[in-house]
Amino acid sequence: MGKRIQPLSCKIPAFDTMLHVGGPNIGHRDRLMQRIEGILDRHWLTNRGELVQEFETRLQDYLGVRHCISMCNGTVALEIAIRALGLKGEVIVPSFTFIATAHALQWQEITPVFCDIAPGTYNIDPERIEELITPRTTGIIGVHVWGKPCDTEPLEALSHRHGLRLMFDGAHAFGCSHKGTMIANFGECEVFSFHATKFFNTFEGGAVATNNDELAEKIRLMQNFGFSGMDKVIYIGTNGKMNEVCAAMGLTNLDSLDEFIEINRRNYNLYHKRLADIPGIELVRYDTSEKNNWQHVVFELNETNYGRSRDELMKHLHANGVRARRYFYPGCHRMEPYRSYYPHAHLLLPETEQLCDRVLLLPTGTGVTQEDIRTISLIIEKARPDNW
């Protein structure tokens, strides 16, 4: 751990190097470099090379899914999946998600219709969806926020009843399960992000997982300009392919996946122990009977009990070298262009509105030590007014 400095705003030493939410996990460098040397020796850098094929096969085996198509990033994966499903008109999504979920629709001139989240779940509320369905509605996108699975069964029943397409944004949920089944197997397809900020990364990347053979074939065509062979284009498409270097990083990090998860779990448990007795701080819990990636340490702050607002605490942490984050502040409905399109959307999203003002994420991952966590927890404890 680095040398400490003493900012004016704090009574205890701060980090001289900023600790960030989403600091990258990096597996064994020697294995990565060996794979990269192989790429250079083969002179095959992209266009579904040897490592991309191996990466997809290992993903399919790990997730227990028939098809997992790697992509250049998670946003393009969303866009291609949305287009492959034939979504148009209006699609119902939570506002409590990363902006890419909404943008992937709007980019294709599809209207995202924002649905509130179910109390205590952080995920889209199936009971609120039905009232938002119109003749223009073609689909539903659920988001497994922080790796906590959506309530998939009522969503699937609802989509069947109304003839809607159902897909999931699983950007946070790689390595997680729901009722014993790995996330990747729900809806018609599920989308993953392997961005550098995710606990499992490929530098930059993503994937679409599905058990639908026909849909998988369409997605493969769409991610490679519609080519079905040499000089043969049979479908409209774009360039969504993952390159070999990103696949090399993915394979290397798959080798260390269990280690990453164990470190995340250890960090989460230590945070839980250190923060449990601080009034107004409630850590988001995970179902220990399921597989979890533990990649997000999230708490809700009760301002009345803690004595300061979430934003005051966040600024205090930043001043002390801890780059805590507000996810997903202020909600997609309060970002452009949606804020201008739907200026009164907040009236229909009370749970989302409240949660956006309470949530804070703390650093974790392989770059965070147990001593770091003890110091971060102490900063949070000492930031309460009665400790000043």
PEVEN-V727435 format. One record per backbone hydrogen bond with DSSP energy under -1.0 kcal/mol. NH is the residue of the N-H (numbers start at 0). CO is the residue of the C=O. Records with the same first field share a line. If there is no record, write none. Layout:
NH: CO, CO
This chain:
4: 13
9: 6
13: 4
14: 319
18: 320
20: 322
31: 27
32: 28
33: 29
34: 30
35: 31
36: 32
37: 33
38: 34
39: 35
40: 36
41: 37
42: 38
43: 38
52: 48
53: 49
54: 50
55: 51
56: 52
57: 53
58: 54
59: 55
60: 56
61: 57
62: 58
63: 59
64: 59
66: 209
68: 207
70: 205
71: 239
76: 72
77: 73
78: 74
79: 75
80: 76
81: 77
82: 78
83: 79
84: 80
85: 82
86: 81
89: 135
90: 110
91: 138
92: 112
94: 114
96: 94
100: 97
102: 98
103: 99
104: 101
105: 101
106: 102
107: 104
108: 105
109: 104
110: 88
112: 90
114: 92
117: 122
120: 117
124: 115
127: 124
131: 128
132: 129
136: 133
137: 89
139: 164
140: 91
141: 166
143: 168
144: 142
146: 143
147: 144
151: 149
154: 150
155: 151
156: 152
157: 153
158: 154
159: 155
160: 156
161: 157
163: 158
164: 137
166: 139
167: 188
168: 141
169: 190
172: 169
175: 172
176: 290
177: 180
180: 177
182: 175
184: 181
187: 165
189: 208
190: 167
191: 206
193: 204
197: 194
201: 193
203: 201
205: 70
206: 191
207: 68
208: 189
209: 66
215: 211
216: 212
217: 213
218: 214
219: 215
220: 216
221: 217
222: 218
223: 220
224: 237
225: 220
226: 223
227: 231
231: 228
233: 225
237: 221
239: 222
243: 44
246: 242
247: 243
248: 244
249: 245
250: 246
251: 247
252: 248
253: 249
254: 250
256: 253
259: 255
260: 256
261: 257
262: 258
263: 259
264: 260
265: 261
266: 262
267: 263
268: 264
269: 265
270: 266
271: 267
272: 268
273: 269
274: 270
275: 271
277: 274
280: 277
281: 299
283: 297
289: 286
298: 359
299: 281
300: 357
301: 279
305: 301
306: 302
312: 308
313: 309
314: 310
315: 311
316: 312
317: 313
318: 314
320: 317
321: 316
322: 18
323: 321
324: 360
328: 325
330: 327
331: 94
333: 330
334: 331
338: 334
340: 336
341: 337
344: 341
346: 343
347: 344
348: 345
352: 348
353: 349
354: 350
355: 351
357: 354
358: 354
359: 298
360: 324
361: 296
367: 364
372: 368
373: 369
374: 370
375: 371
376: 372
377: 373
378: 374
379: 375
380: 376
381: 377
382: 378
383: 380
386: 383
387: 384
